[in-house]
Amino acid sequence: MDEKLKLGIASIRFPMALLVVLIHCTLNTEQPFLKAFMNGGGKLATIAVPTFFFLSGYLFQEGNSNLERYKKKIRKRAGSVLVPYIVFNIIAIIIHYIKFPCDVNVGDFLYRLIVEPQDFPLWYLQNLMVLFLLTPLIMLPHKKWLDFSYLALTIIVFCSFEGDKVLFLKVRNWGFCFYNIGAFCNRYFHDLLISKHVAVLYFILGMAAFAASIVTNNYYLIQYYNLFIVLLLVFNLRAVGKIFNVFKSYSKYSSFIYFAHTILVAGICVNLVNQYFCNVIGYLVTPLLVATILIIVYETLYRLMPNTFSLIIGSKVKK
């Protein structure tokens, strides 16, 4: 993978994390324009998680040429995926029991930890754990007929179910499909390059799907917007790296913002904006406010306990 592509991947992570926060920071209002604006903004922001899934599939497949390398990747992902999933979910469960005091039931605790994560954005990590384990069954044999058959199955599944539809073991349609497309692209379109004409076509098709979803109020069509716009982004990551280069240094905050934003922070910020600044500007500023608070928390915790904090967020923090 060349340096420009790495820069593009690093540069896009923080903006995508902000879009995830935007989705979860809906204001309470009866203002028709603001409601319509939030509806459109929320739908535009849905590219974030599919983009993360695509990049996860692409990066997991990178160099994943045999069983030994696969085992090493699994061990590494245990730290970057499993540990944050457990830690942030337990924090969310504790906060839930504090807010709603009751007798702690082991069955309820495990359900919130394993089945339906209390920190609900962690469904992304939950999906990844299953998808990582599926990789050796499909991609490791390096058989073209198997790869393309699996891609065909992926396309059928993508067209048959809405993005949030749970397919199996809590894996949602978006997770299954975009992860597989990312893994497939790593093998057959590794450089992630397309012509300008194809890029324009992706943009037109994506915007047409978005417009059709708004006009018909059909949320199902958003996944086609996601497909074309995500492909447009990832196949132009080198250009994205130039445009969003300023966000490269913020990439390290992305995972923490994703994991932690719904644990009190987003709720407090939304309540404040609802009371004092409930308008379009407030809606757009809220994710920035949430991110700013979490960046301060990140820097504070890192200074206090760098090794422990690095373990909690599942990465080696680089200063």
C-alpha positions as CSV (number, residue, x, y, z in Angstrom):
1,M,0.0,0.0,0.0
2,D,1.5,3.3,-1.0
3,E,1.9,6.3,1.3
4,K,-0.7,8.4,-0.5
5,L,-3.3,5.7,0.0
6,K,-2.3,5.4,3.7
7,L,-2.6,9.2,4.1
8,G,-6.1,9.1,2.5
9,I,-7.2,6.3,4.9
10,A,-5.9,8.3,7.9
11,S,-7.4,11.5,6.7
12,I,-10.9,10.2,6.3
13,R,-11.3,8.5,9.7
14,F,-11.9,11.6,11.7
15,P,-14.6,13.2,9.4
16,M,-16.4,9.8,9.3
17,A,-16.4,9.6,13.1
18,L,-18.0,13.1,13.2
19,L,-20.7,11.9,10.8
20,V,-21.4,9.0,13.2
21,V,-21.8,11.5,16.0
22,L,-24.0,13.6,13.8
23,I,-26.4,10.7,13.3
24,H,-26.7,10.2,17.0
25,C,-27.2,13.8,17.9
26,T,-30.8,14.4,16.7
27,L,-32.4,17.5,18.3
28,N,-36.0,17.5,19.7
29,T,-37.9,20.0,17.6
30,E,-41.2,20.7,15.9
31,Q,-39.7,23.2,13.4
32,P,-40.5,21.8,10.0
33,F,-37.3,23.1,8.3
34,L,-35.0,21.8,11.0
35,K,-36.7,18.4,11.0
36,A,-36.3,18.2,7.2
37,F,-32.7,19.4,7.5
38,M,-31.9,16.8,10.1
39,N,-33.6,14.1,8.1
40,G,-31.5,14.9,5.0
41,G,-28.3,15.4,7.1
42,G,-28.8,12.1,8.9
43,K,-29.2,10.3,5.6
44,L,-26.2,11.9,4.1
45,A,-24.1,10.9,7.1
46,T,-25.0,7.2,6.8
47,I,-21.9,6.7,4.6
48,A,-19.8,6.7,7.7
49,V,-20.2,3.2,9.0
50,P,-20.3,1.6,5.5
51,T,-17.0,3.4,4.9
52,F,-15.5,2.0,8.1
53,F,-16.7,-1.5,7.2
54,F,-15.2,-1.2,3.7
55,L,-11.8,-0.1,5.1
56,S,-11.9,-2.8,7.8
57,G,-12.4,-5.5,5.1
58,Y,-9.8,-3.9,2.8
59,L,-7.2,-3.6,5.6
60,F,-7.9,-7.1,7.1
61,Q,-7.4,-8.7,3.7
62,E,-4.1,-6.8,3.2
63,G,-1.3,-9.4,3.3
64,N,-3.7,-12.0,4.5
65,S,-2.3,-14.7,2.2
66,N,-2.1,-17.8,4.4
67,L,-3.4,-19.3,7.7
68,E,-0.3,-18.2,9.7
69,R,-0.8,-14.5,8.8
70,Y,-4.5,-14.8,9.4
71,K,-3.8,-16.0,12.9
72,K,-1.5,-13.1,13.6
73,K,-4.2,-10.7,12.3
74,I,-6.8,-12.3,14.6
75,R,-4.5,-11.9,17.6
76,K,-3.9,-8.3,16.8
77,R,-7.6,-7.6,16.3
78,A,-8.4,-9.2,19.6
79,G,-6.7,-6.2,21.1
80,S,-8.0,-3.5,18.8
81,V,-11.6,-4.8,18.6
82,L,-12.5,-7.2,21.5
83,V,-10.9,-5.2,24.3
84,P,-12.6,-1.8,23.5
85,Y,-15.9,-3.7,22.9
86,I,-15.8,-5.2,26.4
87,V,-14.4,-2.1,28.2
88,F,-16.7,0.5,26.8
89,N,-19.7,-1.7,27.0
90,I,-19.1,-2.4,30.7
91,I,-18.8,1.4,31.3
92,A,-22.1,1.9,29.5
93,I,-23.8,-0.9,31.5
94,I,-22.5,0.6,34.8
95,I,-23.9,4.0,33.8
96,H,-27.2,2.4,32.9
97,Y,-27.5,0.8,36.3
98,I,-26.6,4.1,38.0
99,K,-29.2,6.0,36.0
100,F,-31.8,3.3,36.5
101,P,-31.1,1.6,39.9
102,C,-32.2,-2.0,40.1
103,D,-30.9,-5.4,41.2
104,V,-28.0,-6.4,39.0
105,N,-29.1,-9.5,37.1
106,V,-26.3,-11.6,35.6
107,G,-28.4,-12.7,32.7
108,D,-29.4,-9.0,31.9
109,F,-25.8,-7.9,32.3
110,L,-24.5,-10.6,29.8
111,Y,-27.3,-9.8,27.4
112,R,-26.3,-6.1,27.4
113,L,-22.7,-7.0,27.1
114,I,-22.8,-9.7,24.4
115,V,-26.2,-9.8,22.6
116,E,-27.3,-6.1,22.5
117,P,-24.4,-3.9,23.4
118,Q,-25.5,-1.2,25.9
119,D,-23.1,1.2,24.1
120,F,-25.1,0.6,20.9
121,P,-22.6,2.0,18.4
122,L,-20.4,-1.0,19.3
123,W,-22.6,-3.2,17.1
124,Y,-19.9,-2.2,14.5
125,L,-17.2,-4.0,16.6
126,Q,-19.6,-6.9,17.3
127,N,-20.1,-7.4,13.5
128,L,-16.4,-7.1,12.9
129,M,-15.6,-10.0,15.3
130,V,-17.9,-12.3,13.4
131,L,-16.7,-11.1,9.9
132,F,-13.0,-11.6,10.9
133,L,-13.7,-15.2,11.7
134,L,-15.5,-15.8,8.4
135,T,-12.4,-14.7,6.4
136,P,-10.6,-18.0,6.3
137,L,-13.6,-19.8,5.0
138,I,-13.9,-17.6,1.9
139,M,-10.8,-15.5,1.1
140,L,-7.9,-17.7,2.2
141,P,-8.3,-20.4,-0.4
142,H,-7.4,-17.8,-3.1
143,K,-9.9,-19.3,-5.6
144,K,-11.3,-16.9,-8.2
145,W,-14.5,-18.8,-8.6
146,L,-15.0,-18.8,-4.8
147,D,-14.2,-15.0,-4.5
148,F,-16.6,-14.0,-7.3
149,S,-19.3,-16.4,-6.1
150,Y,-19.1,-14.8,-2.7
151,L,-19.2,-11.3,-4.3
152,A,-22.3,-12.4,-6.2
153,L,-23.9,-13.6,-2.9
154,T,-22.9,-10.3,-1.3
155,I,-24.6,-8.3,-4.1
156,I,-27.8,-10.4,-3.8
157,V,-27.9,-9.9,0.0
158,F,-27.2,-6.2,-0.5
159,C,-30.1,-5.8,-2.9
160,S,-32.5,-8.0,-0.9
161,F,-32.3,-6.4,2.6
162,E,-32.2,-3.0,4.1
163,G,-28.9,-1.8,5.5
164,D,-29.9,-2.3,9.2
165,K,-31.4,-5.7,8.6
166,V,-29.7,-8.4,10.9
167,L,-28.7,-11.3,8.7
168,F,-27.1,-13.7,11.2
169,L,-25.3,-13.6,14.6
170,K,-26.2,-9.9,14.8
171,V,-24.3,-9.1,11.6
172,R,-26.2,-6.4,9.7
173,N,-26.5,-6.1,6.0
174,W,-24.3,-3.0,5.8
175,G,-21.5,-4.8,7.8
176,F,-21.6,-8.0,5.8
177,C,-21.8,-6.4,2.4
178,F,-19.4,-3.4,2.7
179,Y,-16.8,-5.5,4.6
180,N,-16.9,-8.2,1.8
181,I,-16.7,-5.5,-0.9
182,G,-13.6,-4.0,0.9
183,A,-11.9,-7.4,1.1
184,F,-12.7,-8.2,-2.6
185,C,-11.3,-4.8,-3.7
186,N,-8.1,-5.4,-1.8
187,R,-7.5,-8.6,-3.8
188,Y,-8.7,-7.4,-7.3
189,F,-8.6,-3.6,-7.2
190,H,-5.8,-3.2,-4.7
191,D,-4.6,0.2,-5.8
192,L,-8.1,1.7,-5.5
193,L,-7.9,3.7,-8.7
194,I,-10.7,4.5,-11.1
195,S,-11.1,6.9,-14.0
196,K,-12.7,10.4,-13.7
197,H,-15.6,9.2,-15.8
198,V,-16.4,6.4,-13.5
199,A,-16.1,8.7,-10.5
200,V,-18.6,11.1,-12.0
201,L,-20.9,8.2,-12.7
202,Y,-20.7,7.0,-9.1
203,F,-21.5,10.5,-7.9
204,I,-24.5,10.9,-10.2
205,L,-25.9,7.5,-9.2
206,G,-25.3,8.1,-5.5
207,M,-27.0,11.5,-5.6
208,A,-29.9,10.1,-7.6
209,A,-30.4,7.4,-5.0
210,F,-30.3,10.0,-2.2
211,A,-32.8,12.3,-4.0
212,A,-35.1,9.4,-4.7
213,S,-35.0,8.4,-1.0
214,I,-35.9,11.9,0.1
215,V,-38.7,12.3,-2.5
216,T,-40.3,8.9,-1.9
217,N,-39.4,8.8,1.8
218,N,-38.0,5.3,1.2
219,Y,-35.1,4.7,3.5
220,Y,-34.2,1.5,1.6
221,L,-32.8,3.5,-1.2
222,I,-30.2,5.1,1.0
223,Q,-28.1,1.9,0.8
224,Y,-27.6,2.6,-2.9
225,Y,-26.5,6.1,-2.1
226,N,-24.1,4.6,0.4
227,L,-22.8,2.1,-2.1
228,F,-21.9,4.6,-4.9
229,I,-20.6,7.4,-2.6
230,V,-18.5,5.0,-0.5
231,L,-17.0,3.6,-3.7
232,L,-16.4,7.1,-4.9
233,L,-14.6,8.0,-1.7
234,V,-12.5,4.9,-1.3
235,F,-11.4,4.8,-5.0
236,N,-10.3,8.5,-4.6
237,L,-8.6,8.2,-1.3
238,R,-5.4,9.8,-2.6
239,A,-7.3,12.9,-3.6
240,V,-9.2,12.7,-0.3
241,G,-5.9,12.6,1.5
242,K,-4.9,15.9,-0.1
243,I,-8.3,17.6,0.7
244,F,-8.6,16.4,4.3
245,N,-4.9,16.3,5.1
246,V,-5.6,18.6,8.0
247,F,-7.5,15.8,9.7
248,K,-4.6,13.3,9.6
249,S,-3.4,14.3,13.0
250,Y,-6.9,13.9,14.4
251,S,-7.1,10.3,13.1
252,K,-5.9,8.9,16.5
253,Y,-9.1,10.3,18.2
254,S,-11.5,8.6,15.8
255,S,-11.9,5.3,17.5
256,F,-12.3,6.9,21.0
257,I,-14.9,9.3,19.7
258,Y,-16.8,6.4,18.1
259,F,-16.7,4.2,21.2
260,A,-17.4,6.9,23.8
261,H,-19.7,9.5,22.3
262,T,-23.0,8.0,23.4
263,I,-21.8,7.4,26.9
264,L,-23.3,10.6,28.5
265,V,-21.4,13.1,26.4
266,A,-23.7,13.2,23.3
267,G,-26.8,13.2,25.5
268,I,-25.6,16.1,27.6
269,C,-24.6,18.1,24.5
270,V,-27.9,17.5,22.8
271,N,-29.8,18.6,25.9
272,L,-27.8,21.8,26.1
273,V,-28.4,22.6,22.4
274,N,-32.1,21.7,22.7
275,Q,-32.5,24.3,25.5
276,Y,-30.3,27.1,24.2
277,F,-29.4,26.7,20.5
278,C,-32.0,24.5,18.8
279,N,-31.5,25.4,15.1
280,V,-29.6,24.3,12.1
281,I,-26.4,25.8,13.3
282,G,-26.8,24.1,16.7
283,Y,-27.4,20.8,14.9
284,L,-24.2,21.1,12.9
285,V,-22.2,22.3,15.9
286,T,-23.2,19.5,18.3
287,P,-20.9,16.9,16.8
288,L,-18.0,19.3,17.0
289,L,-18.9,20.0,20.6
290,V,-19.0,16.3,21.4
291,A,-15.7,15.6,19.6
292,T,-14.0,18.5,21.4
293,I,-15.0,17.3,24.8
294,L,-13.8,13.7,24.0
295,I,-10.5,15.0,22.6
296,I,-9.9,16.7,25.9
297,V,-10.8,13.6,27.8
298,Y,-8.6,11.5,25.5
299,E,-5.6,13.8,26.0
300,T,-6.2,13.9,29.8
301,L,-6.4,10.1,30.1
302,Y,-3.4,9.5,27.9
303,R,-1.3,11.8,30.0
304,L,-2.5,10.2,33.2
305,M,-2.2,6.5,32.2
306,P,-0.7,6.2,28.6
307,N,-0.3,2.4,28.6
308,T,-3.6,1.5,30.2
309,F,-5.5,4.0,28.0
310,S,-3.8,2.7,24.9
311,L,-4.9,-0.8,25.8
312,I,-8.5,0.4,26.5
313,I,-8.9,2.0,23.1
314,G,-7.3,-0.9,21.3
315,S,-4.3,0.8,19.8
316,K,-0.8,2.1,20.4
317,V,-1.2,5.8,20.8
318,K,1.3,7.8,18.9
319,K,2.3,11.2,20.1
